[in-house]
Amino acid sequence: MTNYAGLEPLREDVTVLANDIYELLSRLKALESPKHHDAETVAELLARNAIGRIRDLYMEAYREALALNACFKD
């Protein structure tokens, strides 16, 4: 028995959202590859720092989406 009868579209949307955020996290991680840690210009340093902050924010959003998804009981 589920706890989301009638809310199946919402559950599906939450699952899709969590998956989409995970994909973005993977892309951000790729941008943080070791080759980017040898930044030589201010622009490269700023980009690396911004990507790190963005990744941290997306990680928090991912945790929230997973917590919300866990509220749906199958």
C-alpha positions as CSV (number, residue, x, y, z in Angstrom):
1,M,0.0,0.0,0.0
2,T,1.3,3.4,-0.9
3,N,0.9,6.7,0.9
4,Y,0.5,8.8,-2.2
5,A,-2.7,7.5,-3.8
6,G,-3.8,10.1,-6.4
7,L,-0.4,11.8,-6.2
8,E,1.4,9.5,-8.6
9,P,2.3,12.4,-11.0
10,L,3.9,14.3,-8.1
11,R,6.0,11.3,-7.1
12,E,7.1,10.8,-10.7
13,D,8.0,14.5,-11.0
14,V,10.1,14.3,-7.7
15,T,11.9,11.3,-9.0
16,V,12.7,12.9,-12.3
17,L,13.8,16.1,-10.5
18,A,16.2,14.1,-8.3
19,N,17.6,12.3,-11.4
20,D,18.0,15.6,-13.3
21,I,19.9,17.2,-10.3
22,Y,22.2,14.1,-10.2
23,E,23.0,14.5,-13.9
24,L,23.8,18.2,-13.3
25,L,26.0,17.2,-10.4
26,S,27.9,14.8,-12.7
27,R,28.5,17.6,-15.2
28,L,29.7,19.9,-12.5
29,K,32.1,17.3,-11.2
30,A,33.5,16.9,-14.7
31,L,34.1,20.6,-14.8
32,E,36.1,20.3,-11.6
33,S,38.5,17.8,-13.1
34,P,42.1,18.0,-12.0
35,K,43.1,19.9,-15.1
36,H,41.1,22.8,-13.9
37,H,42.9,22.9,-10.5
38,D,46.1,24.3,-12.2
39,A,44.4,27.6,-12.9
40,E,46.8,30.3,-14.0
41,T,44.5,33.2,-14.6
42,V,42.1,35.1,-12.4
43,A,39.2,34.1,-14.7
44,E,40.1,30.4,-14.3
45,L,40.3,30.8,-10.5
46,L,36.9,32.6,-10.4
47,A,35.4,29.9,-12.6
48,R,36.7,27.1,-10.5
49,N,35.4,28.7,-7.3
50,A,32.0,29.5,-8.8
51,I,31.7,25.9,-10.1
52,G,32.5,24.6,-6.6
53,R,29.9,26.8,-5.0
54,I,27.3,25.9,-7.6
55,R,28.1,22.2,-7.0
56,D,27.6,22.6,-3.3
57,L,24.2,24.2,-3.8
58,Y,23.1,21.5,-6.2
59,M,24.3,18.9,-3.7
60,E,22.0,20.4,-1.1
61,A,19.1,20.5,-3.5
62,Y,19.8,16.9,-4.4
63,R,19.7,15.9,-0.7
64,E,16.4,17.7,-0.4
65,A,15.0,16.0,-3.4
66,L,16.1,12.6,-2.1
67,A,14.5,13.3,1.3
68,L,11.3,14.3,-0.4
69,N,11.4,11.2,-2.6
70,A,11.9,9.0,0.5
71,C,8.6,10.3,1.9
72,F,6.7,8.4,-0.7
73,K,6.1,4.9,0.6
74,D,5.5,2.0,-1.8
